[in-house]
Amino acid sequence: MSAGDDLEARQRKHVMFTWSAQGSAASVRISGGRGARFVDHDGREFLDFESQVFNCNAGHGQASISEAIASQASTLSCAHPAAVFEAKAALGERLARVTPEGISKFFLCLSGAEANENALKMARFVTGRSKIIARRRSYHGASMGALSLTGDPRRWAAEPGLWGVERIEDPYCYRCPFGQTYPGCGVQCAEHLEHVIQMEGPERIAAVFIEGVTGANGGFVPPPEYWPRLRELCTKYGILLVADEVFTGFGRTGKWFAVDHWDVQPDLITMGKGITSGYAPLGAVGLTDRVAAHFDERALQCGLTNYAHPIACAAANATIDLYERDDLIGNAARMGEVLKRGLEALKAKHEVVGDARNLGLFGTLELVTDRVLKTPLVPYNGALIPGSKAARLKLALHQRGLHILLRWNYLFIAPPLCIDEDDLNRGLLLIDDALTEVFA
Ligand SMILES: Cc1ncc(COP(=O)(O)O)c(C=O)c1O
């Protein structure tokens, strides 16, 4: 038994895995790492093309973040939710600087799900309305409210969820839900929001929750008109526009936030993951002054024991400083161009790649068994059948030392933003090689 096998056996005995049958849950063995790479307990190195779970944007082993955590822990590591301390004040200032114009107040919680949970409550409090509109192929978190917003089948097992969540279709250009082709489509995916609003009663709808770019449900990069049109419609009907930037925030798409690509100012923005690069648990809701003003004289009925935890605040400050110091957001934009060329090359070479899309360092290869019919390699919500080509591809990627997510027929590419061109091309070559082994 290797050191890794032994450790895993001990852990499996008492600690549960998420989102999986415990007996067959896949583990990620990690003992440490540096930059875009990590090592397991037997000294095997992996190139991290999933940034752990799309959160380690700054990369592994960043000393400035761990030192800030250690320093905070040695001075103040336990504080009342209403406590005033330097790391908390400084984080508010930093977030106000990097979030989209107009966002100026922040509610600091523990995760992306909790950020959405709180944004949902705030939207109801502020508007006095109860319905929410969210997208069909979406993920907003595992807690009951966030899961109710979620379109993804991960919601199904927990149903019935919250009342009053209505769905709109996705900006999924490769398989347009309206059978259209961009740009002749009139951006129906945005336009039909108005139809749903009218059918559900504008005066009953509190908010529209939308991921900046769809995350693990397919990496759909919306057409340029999409977000501005959502903004117009929400303004027209007095509905709050909530950008869920948990996945796409903090540089993933080559700008601080995905909505920055389209100069859109949401009313609320939810964050998590890259806010600390996974070095400590933290989520946040950003509010405009106008929305936040609602709570000037009324109680904000949201809160947690570990609100704005000092260690998480210190980790976030150091992470944001690192993004700025090393120009990691700029690097994500530059490497995004390299990624775009690499994904196009893979599509040109491999028949199984039906579509390739990316924004910054978030890329998706959509795998199909027939390019004309666009038959997905694995159907929506389909299981990974042992011995199938998809299962063989997953294994081939792992055997080549690539940590990467293959979900249904989507292969997602999302390395830490500090990755250099050599490592990015090396990872793409490993994908090329694995596709050749399984499909050529
Ligand atoms: C878009 C989006 N929102 C919310 C969440 C939930 O974040 P967390 O898992 O930190 O609660 C995720 C997690 O994957 C996400 O991708």
The ligand as an SDF file (V2000), in Angstrom:
LIG
                    3D

 16 16  0  0  0  0  0  0  0  0999 V2000
  -21.7420   29.8270  -10.2030 C   0  0  0  0  0  0  0  0  0  0  0  0
  -21.6370   29.2390   -8.8320 C   0  0  0  0  0  0  0  0  0  0  0  0
  -22.3700   29.7660   -7.8390 N   0  0  0  0  0  0  0  0  0  0  0  0
  -22.3200   29.2890   -6.5910 C   0  0  0  0  0  0  0  0  0  0  0  0
  -21.5210   28.2210   -6.2810 C   0  0  0  0  0  0  0  0  0  0  0  0
  -21.4930   27.6800   -4.8760 C   0  0  0  0  0  0  0  0  0  0  0  0
  -20.2920   27.9950   -4.2570 O   0  0  0  0  0  0  0  0  0  0  0  0
  -19.8090   27.1660   -2.9740 P   0  0  0  0  0  0  0  0  0  0  0  0
  -19.5840   25.7750   -3.4130 O   0  0  0  0  0  0  0  0  0  0  0  0
  -18.5810   27.8920   -2.5320 O   0  0  0  0  0  0  0  0  0  0  0  0
  -20.8760   27.2710   -1.9560 O   0  0  0  0  0  0  0  0  0  0  0  0
  -20.7350   27.6290   -7.2710 C   0  0  0  0  0  0  0  0  0  0  0  0
  -19.8820   26.4620   -6.9720 C   0  0  0  0  0  0  0  0  0  0  0  0
  -19.4320   25.7490   -7.8010 O   0  0  0  0  0  0  0  0  0  0  0  0
  -20.8020   28.1530   -8.5940 C   0  0  0  0  0  0  0  0  0  0  0  0
  -20.0920   27.6110   -9.5900 O   0  0  0  0  0  0  0  0  0  0  0  0
  1  2  1  0
  2  3  1  0
  2 15  2  0
  3  4  2  0
  4  5  1  0
  5  6  1  0
  5 12  2  0
  6  7  1  0
  7  8  1  0
  8  9  2  0
  8 10  1  0
  8 11  1  0
 12 13  1  0
 12 15  1  0
 13 14  2  0
 15 16  1  0
M  END
$$$$
